Amino acid sequence: MIPDQWYVLLESDELKRQPVGVTRMGEKMVFWRDGDGKVICMPDRCCHRGIELSTGKVLDNGRLQCPFHGFEYDASGKVVVIPANGMTAPVPRAFHVPPYPTHEAQGFIWVWWGHNPPENLAAPQWFADIDESLYYKTAHDPWDTHYSRVIENQLDVVHVPFIHHNTIGRGNRTLVEGPGLEWVGPDAFNLYSYNKLDDGSRPRTPEEVPVPNPDHDFRLEFIFPNLWENHISDKMRAVIAFVPVDETHTRIYLRVYQKIVTLPVLRDIFGYLLLPANIFVAHQDRRVVNTHQPPASALRMSEQLIRGDRPII
C-alpha cells in the first residue's frame, strides 16, 4: 500500500455518535467524533494495556474513553485523564496515540495514511464534474483481493466484451483502439475507450485516437490513490472508492449519481433502483478479479502486458 496519500476509508453515514472500529490499510483503526463533530482516526489500541478503543464510548465532553480503565483521550490522541490517578493528576507525555489527519466531504471520510504529514496538508481531490445537483445512493461490496487489482479492473478496457458479454460489453467489440489517456493534473487522468468489431484493420494507437473525444462525453477518470469515476452522461455518473482493508481484502463503495429524477422521494427510489444493475456488472468482474495471482499488483512482476493495458501501466 502506498503511504503518504489521502485515502477514502469510510462513508460519513457509517460514523454516528459512538466510536467505530474497522480494519483499513491492514491495521485496526478507530473512528470517532469529538465534541465539535470532527472525525478523529487513531490506531485502535489503548496505549495503556492495548485494549481496542472502539469498544469504548464517546463521553459528553467529546473525549474517547477506554472501556477497560477509563482513560480519556482528546482529539489530539493524548490521554488527559487517568481515573486511577485522580481527575486532576498530570498525565505523562508517553500516554498518547497519534491520530491520522482526516478530511470529511462529499459524504466520504478521507485519512492521510503515512508518517510526518506536512504542516500545510492540502485537502484531497474530488471530481470537478460532480456537484450538489447530482443525487447519489451507495452500495458497499467486499472483494477478496488487493485494492490495486480492483482498481486495475476498472481501468481495463480489454476485458469488457468477454466478462461483460451480456451486459455492458454486448456487441463483441474486441478490437482495442488506443486507449486514450489525458492527464488532468499530477494525480489524476481521464481514460477514453475505443473498442470496435475486429474487421481486420490495424487498430489506432493511443497517439492516433482523439483525446478528449469530441463525439462522445463518455470517459473514465481516476484520482490517485483510490477514487474512480465513470462519466456516463451529463445526467449520470458512477463513482467507486476502492477502500483497502488488508493485503487480500478490499471494500468498494459504489455510488450512482444522477439528476434525471430530482423530486425528493422519487429520486431516492430511483437511486436505489439503479444500484442492483451496477452491482451485477461489478460481480461479473469480482468472480474473476478475486482469482488474481499474486493478489497485489506491482510495478515489476511476471505479467506480460499489451498496449490495451496502458491505463493499468
C-alpha positions as CSV (number, residue, x, y, z in Angstrom):
1,M,0.0,0.0,0.0
2,I,1.3,3.4,-1.0
3,P,1.8,5.7,2.0
4,D,1.6,9.5,2.4
5,Q,-1.6,9.9,0.5
6,W,-5.3,10.7,1.2
7,Y,-7.4,7.5,1.1
8,V,-11.2,7.3,1.3
9,L,-11.7,4.8,4.1
10,L,-15.4,5.3,5.3
11,E,-18.6,6.9,4.4
12,S,-19.9,9.7,6.7
13,D,-23.1,7.8,7.4
14,E,-21.1,4.9,9.0
15,L,-19.9,7.1,11.8
16,K,-22.5,8.4,14.2
17,R,-22.1,9.3,17.9
18,Q,-20.2,6.3,19.1
19,P,-16.7,5.0,18.0
20,V,-16.4,2.6,15.1
21,G,-13.6,0.1,14.8
22,V,-12.6,-1.2,11.3
23,T,-9.6,-2.7,9.6
24,R,-8.2,-0.4,7.0
25,M,-4.8,-0.3,5.4
26,G,-4.0,-3.6,7.1
27,E,-4.4,-2.2,10.6
28,K,-7.1,-1.8,13.1
29,M,-8.4,1.8,13.3
30,V,-10.9,3.5,15.5
31,F,-13.0,6.4,14.1
32,W,-14.9,8.8,16.4
33,R,-16.3,12.3,16.5
34,D,-15.2,14.8,19.1
35,G,-17.4,17.4,20.7
36,D,-17.4,19.5,17.6
37,G,-18.4,16.6,15.3
38,K,-14.9,16.4,13.7
39,V,-13.8,13.0,12.7
40,I,-10.8,11.5,14.6
41,C,-9.0,8.4,13.4
42,M,-6.4,6.6,15.5
43,P,-4.9,3.1,15.8
44,D,-7.4,1.1,17.7
45,R,-5.2,0.3,20.6
46,C,-5.1,1.9,24.1
47,C,-1.5,3.0,25.0
48,H,-2.1,1.6,28.5
49,R,-2.9,-2.1,28.0
50,G,-3.6,-2.5,24.3
51,I,-7.4,-2.7,24.5
52,E,-9.4,-1.8,21.4
53,L,-10.6,1.7,22.0
54,S,-13.5,1.1,19.6
55,T,-15.2,-0.9,22.3
56,G,-15.3,2.2,24.5
57,K,-17.5,5.2,24.2
58,V,-17.5,8.9,23.5
59,L,-18.3,11.0,26.6
60,D,-20.4,14.1,26.8
61,N,-17.2,16.1,26.9
62,G,-16.3,14.8,23.4
63,R,-13.5,12.6,24.7
64,L,-13.0,8.9,23.8
65,Q,-13.0,6.7,26.9
66,C,-11.2,3.3,27.0
67,P,-13.6,0.7,28.3
68,F,-11.0,-1.1,30.5
69,H,-9.7,1.5,32.9
70,G,-11.5,4.7,31.8
71,F,-8.6,6.5,30.3
72,E,-9.9,9.6,28.4
73,Y,-8.4,10.6,25.0
74,D,-8.8,14.1,23.5
75,A,-8.9,14.9,19.8
76,S,-5.1,15.1,19.6
77,G,-4.9,11.5,20.8
78,K,-3.5,12.5,24.2
79,V,-4.7,10.8,27.4
80,V,-5.9,13.7,29.5
81,V,-7.4,11.8,32.4
82,I,-6.3,8.6,34.2
83,P,-9.1,8.0,36.7
84,A,-7.0,5.8,38.9
85,N,-4.6,8.7,39.5
86,G,-7.3,11.3,40.1
87,M,-9.1,13.7,37.8
88,T,-6.5,16.5,38.4
89,A,-3.3,14.4,38.2
90,P,-0.9,15.3,35.4
91,V,-0.6,12.7,32.6
92,P,2.8,11.7,31.3
93,R,3.5,12.6,27.6
94,A,4.0,9.0,26.7
95,F,0.3,8.3,27.1
96,H,-0.6,9.3,23.6
97,V,-1.9,7.5,20.5
98,P,-1.0,9.7,17.5
99,P,-4.1,10.3,15.2
100,Y,-4.1,10.4,11.4
101,P,-5.2,13.5,9.6
102,T,-8.8,13.3,8.4
103,H,-11.0,15.1,6.0
104,E,-14.7,14.8,5.6
105,A,-16.5,15.9,2.4
106,Q,-18.9,14.6,-0.3
107,G,-20.2,12.1,2.3
108,F,-16.8,10.4,2.5
109,I,-14.1,10.3,5.2
110,W,-10.6,10.5,4.0
111,V,-7.5,9.6,6.1
112,W,-4.0,10.8,5.3
113,W,-2.1,7.5,5.7
114,G,1.5,7.9,6.4
115,H,4.1,9.4,8.7
116,N,5.0,13.0,9.4
117,P,2.3,14.7,7.4
118,P,3.2,18.2,6.0
119,E,2.2,21.2,8.1
120,N,0.1,22.7,5.3
121,L,-1.6,19.5,4.2
122,A,-3.9,20.2,1.2
123,A,-7.4,18.7,1.1
124,P,-7.9,15.6,-1.1
125,Q,-9.0,16.0,-4.7
126,W,-12.6,15.4,-5.9
127,F,-14.2,15.1,-9.3
128,A,-14.8,18.6,-10.8
129,D,-18.0,17.4,-12.6
130,I,-19.8,16.2,-9.5
131,D,-21.7,18.8,-7.5
132,E,-24.8,19.2,-5.4
133,S,-27.1,19.0,-8.5
134,L,-26.4,15.2,-8.6
135,Y,-28.0,12.9,-6.1
136,Y,-26.5,9.5,-5.1
137,K,-27.1,6.2,-3.4
138,T,-24.3,3.9,-2.3
139,A,-23.7,0.1,-2.2
140,H,-21.0,-1.4,-0.1
141,D,-19.3,-4.5,-1.6
142,P,-16.5,-6.7,-0.3
143,W,-13.8,-8.2,-2.7
144,D,-11.3,-10.8,-1.8
145,T,-8.2,-9.3,-3.4
146,H,-5.8,-6.4,-3.0
147,Y,-7.3,-3.0,-3.8
148,S,-4.7,-2.5,-6.6
149,R,-6.3,-5.3,-8.6
150,V,-9.8,-3.9,-8.2
151,I,-8.6,-0.5,-9.4
152,E,-6.8,-2.1,-12.4
153,N,-10.0,-3.9,-13.3
154,Q,-11.9,-0.6,-13.7
155,L,-9.1,0.8,-15.9
156,D,-9.1,-2.4,-18.1
157,V,-10.8,-1.8,-21.5
158,V,-9.7,-5.2,-22.9
159,H,-11.8,-7.4,-20.7
160,V,-15.2,-5.7,-21.4
161,P,-16.5,-7.8,-24.3
162,F,-15.6,-11.1,-22.5
163,I,-16.5,-10.7,-18.9
164,H,-19.5,-8.4,-19.7
165,H,-20.6,-10.1,-22.9
166,N,-24.3,-10.0,-21.9
167,T,-24.3,-6.6,-20.2
168,I,-22.1,-3.5,-20.9
169,G,-19.9,-5.5,-23.3
170,R,-22.5,-6.6,-25.7
171,G,-21.6,-6.4,-29.4
172,N,-18.3,-8.3,-29.4
173,R,-16.2,-5.2,-29.8
174,T,-12.9,-7.0,-29.1
175,L,-10.5,-4.7,-31.0
176,V,-9.0,-2.1,-28.8
177,E,-8.0,1.2,-30.3
178,G,-5.9,3.5,-28.2
179,P,-6.9,3.6,-25.4
180,G,-6.5,7.4,-25.0
181,L,-5.2,9.0,-21.8
182,E,-5.4,12.6,-20.7
183,W,-3.6,13.7,-17.6
184,V,-5.6,16.3,-15.7
185,G,-3.0,17.0,-13.0
186,P,-0.2,15.2,-11.3
187,D,-2.6,12.8,-9.6
188,A,-5.5,12.2,-12.0
189,F,-6.1,11.2,-15.5
190,N,-9.0,10.6,-17.9
191,L,-9.4,7.4,-20.0
192,Y,-11.1,7.3,-23.3
193,S,-12.2,3.9,-24.6
194,Y,-12.3,3.0,-28.3
195,N,-13.4,-0.7,-28.7
196,K,-14.8,-1.9,-32.0
197,L,-15.6,-5.1,-34.0
198,D,-12.5,-6.7,-35.4
199,D,-12.8,-6.1,-39.1
200,G,-9.2,-7.0,-39.9
201,S,-7.9,-3.4,-39.8
202,R,-5.0,-2.2,-37.8
203,P,-6.2,-0.6,-34.5
204,R,-5.3,3.0,-34.0
205,T,-2.5,3.7,-31.5
206,P,-3.0,5.8,-28.3
207,E,-1.5,8.7,-30.2
208,E,-4.0,8.4,-33.0
209,V,-7.3,8.4,-31.1
210,P,-8.9,11.7,-30.2
211,V,-8.4,12.9,-26.6
212,P,-10.8,14.1,-25.4
213,N,-13.5,12.6,-27.6
214,P,-15.4,15.3,-29.3
215,D,-18.2,12.9,-30.4
216,H,-19.0,11.3,-27.0
217,D,-18.9,12.6,-23.5
218,F,-18.2,9.2,-22.0
219,R,-14.9,8.8,-20.2
220,L,-13.4,7.3,-17.1
221,E,-11.4,9.3,-14.5
222,F,-9.1,8.1,-11.9
223,I,-7.8,10.1,-8.9
224,F,-4.9,8.6,-7.0
225,P,-4.9,6.6,-4.9
226,N,-8.4,5.1,-4.7
227,L,-11.1,7.1,-6.5
228,W,-12.7,6.3,-9.9
229,E,-15.5,7.8,-11.9
230,N,-17.4,6.6,-14.9
231,H,-18.7,9.8,-16.6
232,I,-21.7,8.1,-18.4
233,S,-23.5,11.3,-19.4
234,D,-24.3,14.8,-18.3
235,K,-27.0,13.4,-16.0
236,M,-25.4,10.2,-14.7
237,R,-22.1,9.1,-13.1
238,A,-20.8,6.0,-11.4
239,V,-18.2,6.5,-8.7
240,I,-16.2,3.9,-6.8
241,A,-13.9,4.3,-3.8
242,F,-11.6,1.3,-3.6
243,V,-11.0,1.0,0.2
244,P,-8.0,-1.1,1.2
245,V,-8.9,-3.4,4.1
246,D,-5.7,-5.5,4.1
247,E,-3.4,-7.3,1.6
248,T,-6.1,-9.6,0.4
249,H,-9.4,-7.8,1.0
250,T,-11.0,-4.6,-0.4
251,R,-14.3,-2.9,0.2
252,I,-15.7,-0.9,-2.6
253,Y,-18.2,2.0,-2.1
254,L,-20.1,2.1,-5.3
255,R,-22.2,5.2,-5.9
256,V,-24.6,6.1,-8.7
257,Y,-25.1,9.8,-9.2
258,Q,-28.0,11.1,-11.2
259,K,-30.1,14.2,-11.9
260,I,-32.7,12.5,-14.1
261,V,-35.2,12.3,-11.3
262,T,-34.9,15.2,-8.8
263,L,-38.1,15.1,-6.7
264,P,-37.1,14.2,-3.1
265,V,-38.9,10.9,-2.6
266,L,-38.8,9.7,-6.2
267,R,-35.1,10.4,-6.6
268,D,-34.3,8.2,-3.6
269,I,-36.4,5.3,-5.0
270,F,-34.8,5.8,-8.4
271,G,-31.3,5.9,-6.9
272,Y,-31.9,2.6,-5.1
273,L,-33.3,1.0,-8.3
274,L,-30.0,1.9,-10.2
275,L,-27.8,0.1,-7.7
276,P,-28.6,-3.6,-8.4
277,A,-27.7,-3.4,-12.1
278,N,-24.3,-1.8,-11.3
279,I,-23.6,-4.4,-8.6
280,F,-24.4,-7.2,-11.0
281,V,-21.9,-5.8,-13.5
282,A,-19.3,-5.4,-10.7
283,H,-19.9,-9.0,-9.6
284,Q,-19.2,-10.2,-13.1
285,D,-15.7,-8.7,-12.6
286,R,-15.4,-9.8,-9.0
287,R,-15.7,-13.5,-9.8
288,V,-12.6,-13.3,-12.0
289,V,-10.6,-10.5,-10.3
290,N,-10.6,-12.4,-6.9
291,T,-8.5,-15.1,-8.6
292,H,-5.5,-12.8,-9.4
293,Q,-2.2,-14.3,-8.5
294,P,-0.4,-12.6,-6.8
295,P,-3.3,-10.8,-5.1
296,A,-1.4,-7.4,-5.2
297,S,-0.1,-5.7,-8.3
298,A,3.4,-4.3,-8.6
299,L,5.5,-2.2,-10.9
300,R,7.7,-5.1,-11.8
301,M,6.2,-8.5,-12.0
302,S,5.9,-11.6,-14.3
303,E,2.8,-10.4,-16.2
304,Q,3.2,-9.8,-19.9
305,L,1.2,-6.7,-20.8
306,I,-0.2,-5.4,-24.1
307,R,-0.9,-2.0,-25.5
308,G,-4.5,-2.1,-24.3
309,D,-3.2,-2.3,-20.7
310,R,-1.8,1.2,-21.0
311,P,-4.1,2.7,-18.3
312,I,-3.1,-0.1,-15.9
313,I,0.6,0.6,-16.5
